[in-house]
Amino acid sequence: MNSNIILKVEKGKKYSEFLDNNMKKNIIACKQNSIMHDLSDVCDTSGDAEFIDISSEEGLKILRHSTAHLLANAIVELYPDAKPNTSNEDNIIFYYDFDMSPISIDDFSPIEKKMEEIEKRNEPIEKIVLDKEGILEIFKNNPYKTDKINENVNDGEASSVYREGNYMEFCRGPHVPSTGFIKAFKLLSVSSTNYEGDINKQKMIRIYGTSFPEKKSLREFLLRREEAMKRDHRRIGHEMDLFIFDNERAPGFPFYTPNGAIIRNELINYMKELNEKNGWEDVWTPHIYRETIWRESGHYDKYKNDMFLFQLSNGDHYGLKPMNCPGHIAIFQRSVHSYREMPVKYSEAGTVYRYEKSGEMGGLTRPRAFTIDDGHGFLRPDQISEEVTSLLKTVPFIFNTIMGNSEISYDLSTMDKDHPENYLISYICFECNQKFEMRGASSELKCPNCGSIRLKEDFSMWDNATENLKNALNNLGLPYKEKPGDAAFYGPKIDVHIKDALDRLWQVSTIQLDFFMPINFDLSYIDADSKKVRPVILHRAIYGSYERFIAILLEHFNGKLPTWLSPVEAYIIPVSENYSDYAEYVHRELCKNHIRSKLDLSQNTISKKIKLIRGMRPSYIIVVGENEKNSGTISVRNRNDRTKSYNLNDFIDNLDREVRDHNIKQIF
């Protein structure tokens, strides 16, 4: 719930002047005209301003950013030789990187005590604006800060530093007004990384932590985190023998075992089934392309530092694909398309490769190779609304089927027009009136027709795409948050989030509209007047990636997946070797009916067999003995340790129905 408040402000006054004493307990910053401010800032204009509550989404991010600075303050007091590098935060955790001697979690206690000491001093966090030379003088002994200053502040410009007590930090802010607002925090873990993520540069210590406005929320978070650690997909994956990572031979690349491949293939097959129903045709595209296609698509400028690029002995440059869309575009280009054929929709379980830095990889949630349930629709403009609406109806159906009635939320990610350098946009030349498309950060931002650098930005295609997505959300009555600056470099998008059993939000589906790649690749179809017309590309992924979605499912269900996804649907145990023949018969009948069955004929006792198989989380454990053999039945135990006797054929029929209907609940 948004606890921020809207107040009228007057130009020339500090934002803090509009707060009464009660408001000052929880209000920590202000937003006016989409720009965040410290409360000590002076209003540039009169009008409405949104005052940020510490418990709001934006407030928590500011709190955690300020807590990262508090950590850095404590570190430099305790370790005078440490050099702070940079911090980052989201709505849950923060981290700060330091050039310092290695530490462990055993060192957290004195660090936290020092943080508490600084918090109790209630040091004001003061914003100071200085010119570049003045800021460089302050941080002259810290090469990491001087790098940041030179990257972010032009000569002759001014920027901000923040002071709390004797500690100084180069930062744009905003921050909580004083350290006394940082009342409940906890350091969580420590890892090693490298400066700027480059393994050839200085090793760094990365310390993770979190903070909340009050201790009750922190305690609740730590309890949830403890449960989440028990459900960590890497731990479950090991117990269920689903996947491995070989850091010596292929760091960051997952290997699926037979059990893991079952889950992956079942999800792929289910998506293929839904794609077919919704008119998406399956294709396959190669994993390696010549570098030219990435330059043509615009991915090279944006992703070259995150791509696996290499040169062959003949001088040709190639790259592993970071995206599937150029391959689907190449297939679309194979023939001329009539407006009657549109939309043309291709889907693929396409594996892509991205060079994630060593400190950023994390099991299946962030590997270097992952497979997207990717789809690209080539649409007429009049088909946009129908196709986006169809996807927005399909998404909740899929997640409710697989995960149950999970909470689903939507973000509309738009461009930040103040930073056009991050996007592929249109420009109009003042000299020759030529209109062309180019990424704002291009090293040669000039008119391709006359060479002029006098250009005007044209956001009309971005505005059109954004309006189409917004209308689809509004027409379905779906509440959403607008996220300026979070758009893809080629177009706005809708991001879908689902909440898991631990109340964590995961970003899964993405629906993007793209008016620019059709221009880059000169795509067209023939309209009713026999003229060439530019299509619109709809990019979509519903699971997101199979790897990340498998991790989500493992943690959501604690490994006890719905039977249709379970690697072991039935585990058969005879009570003694006298009934092995009947157990083998049951096993054969189940396998004959496409039920994933495992048979345990070991010499272990029944209790030990059941104990050993628990980690594999089979859907059903079947025990057979004299009674079962004589009556042609089986004794079935479900995951709640309830036992029921079934006629074998009845069990097969019921289990087949459970699997075919993708049921979450077991048959009993």
Sequence and secondary structure as in RCSB ss.txt:
>XXXX:A:sequence
MNSNIILKVEKGKKYSEFLDNNMKKNIIACKQNSIMHDLSDVCDTSGDAEFIDISSEEGLKILRHSTAHLLANAI
VELYPDAKPNTSNEDNIIFYYDFDMSPISIDDFSPIEKKMEEIEKRNEPIEKIVLDKEGILEIFKNNPYKTDKIN
ENVNDGEASSVYREGNYMEFCRGPHVPSTGFIKAFKLLSVSSTNYEGDINKQKMIRIYGTSFPEKKSLREFLLRR
EEAMKRDHRRIGHEMDLFIFDNERAPGFPFYTPNGAIIRNELINYMKELNEKNGWEDVWTPHIYRETIWRESGHY
DKYKNDMFLFQLSNGDHYGLKPMNCPGHIAIFQRSVHSYREMPVKYSEAGTVYRYEKSGEMGGLTRPRAFTIDDG
HGFLRPDQISEEVTSLLKTVPFIFNTIMGNSEISYDLSTMDKDHPENYLISYICFECNQKFEMRGASSELKCPNC
GSIRLKEDFSMWDNATENLKNALNNLGLPYKEKPGDAAFYGPKIDVHIKDALDRLWQVSTIQLDFFMPINFDLSY
IDADSKKVRPVILHRAIYGSYERFIAILLEHFNGKLPTWLSPVEAYIIPVSENYSDYAEYVHRELCKNHIRSKLD
LSQNTISKKIKLIRGMRPSYIIVVGENEKNSGTISVRNRNDRTKSYNLNDFIDNLDREVRDHNIKQIF
>XXXX:A:secstr
    EEEEE TTSBGGGG  TTGGGTEEEEEETTEEEETTSB SS EEEEEEETTSHHHHHHHHHHHHHHHHHHH
HHH TT EEEEEEE SS EEEEEESS   GGGHHHHHHHHHHHHHTT BEEEEEEEHHHHHHHTTT HHHHHHHH
HH  TT EEEEEEETTEEEE      SBGGG  EEEEEEEEEEEGGG TTS EEEEEEEEEESSHHHHHHHHHHH
HHHHHT HHHHHHHHT EEE TTTSTT EEE HHHHHHHHHHHHHHHHHHHHTT EE    SEEEHHHHHHHTHH
HHHGGGS EEE TTS EEEE S SHHHHHHHHTTS  BGGG  EEEEEEEEEE    GGG BGGGB SEEEEEEE
EEEE GGGHHHHHHHHHHHHHHHHHHHHSS  EEEEEEE  TT GGGSEEEEEETTT  EEEEETT S  S TTT
    EEEE HHHHHHHHHHHHHHHHTT  EEEEET SBTTB EEEEEEE TTS EEEEEEEEEESSHHHHTT  E
E TTS EE  EEEEEEEEEEHHHHHHHHHHHTTT   GGG S SEEEEESSGGGHHHHHHHHHHHHHTT  EEE 
 SSS HHHHHHHHGGG  SEEEEE HHHHHHTEEEEE TTS EEEEEHHHHHHHHHHHHHTT SS   
